[in-house]
Amino acid sequence: MKKLDIAAELSSNAYPGRGIVIGKTEDGKYAVAAYFIMGRSENSRNRIFVEDGDGIRTQAFDESKLSDPHLIIYAPVRVLGNKLIVTNGDQTDTIYELMDKQFTFEQALRTREFEDDAPNYTPRISGILRFEGSAFNYAMSILKSADGDPSSCRRFTFSYKCPIAGEGHFIHTYMGDGSPLPSFEGEPKLVGISGDIDSFTGMIWENLNADNKVSLFVRYVELETGAVQTRIINKNK
């Protein structure tokens, strides 16, 4: 698979929707996780990320303009022991709660389907990083309709053992703008991971469509020590 430039992937797509990037820095010192949200409607754009314990949650920027919390207010990032969970919806809680009961990542997601937002049937995308000593591995999942047919749910999980320094994978909800919105296709994209947390965060934010971007979360976890660095950018301030 060809390694793609994530800046080019983002700048060439006005509406990738919500996206997850997981990988490892070029120097091999850090595990990387990023999550961004975008919006076309006033309701979707009226959001910010706020810290919530070891994770984050979405929150209305202006409560008076929140018309429908369904599908837009949730905890995208939670930490369960040695696991970092990142998703685009309330399936974060499903994964957290069921894995806490010894279910696997895949088993937890078998209890969920794509979002009930006809006619888009937005895919549910999820990622998990598992840390063991100074090493980690990760997996990504997408739950999607059968090419827009909600009578069938297609579930795909991709696992990455022994991540390679300077590489990561990128999955997002939509192939681009449209009506209905076209769901992501194929396996997560192989992308390069480079720079420290500030340069990586800046690169992603600067290449997201200026009109549609809403919020961005980036976390670097130092593999040797477990030390965590987090950056959050909100368009609404």
JONOR-V705081 format. One record per helix or strand of 2 or more residues. SS is the DSSP state (A for helix, B for strand). FROM is the first residue (numbers start at 0). TO is the last residue. If there is no record, write none. Layout:
ss->[SS | SS]
from->[FROM | FROM]
to->[TO | TO]
This chain:
ss->[A | B | B | A | B | B | A | B | B | A | A | B | B | B | B | B | A | B | B]
from->[5 | 18 | 29 | 41 | 46 | 54 | 62 | 76 | 82 | 90 | 104 | 123 | 134 | 148 | 166 | 188 | 196 | 212 | 227]
to->[10 | 23 | 37 | 44 | 51 | 59 | 64 | 79 | 86 | 98 | 108 | 131 | 145 | 159 | 171 | 191 | 206 | 221 | 233]
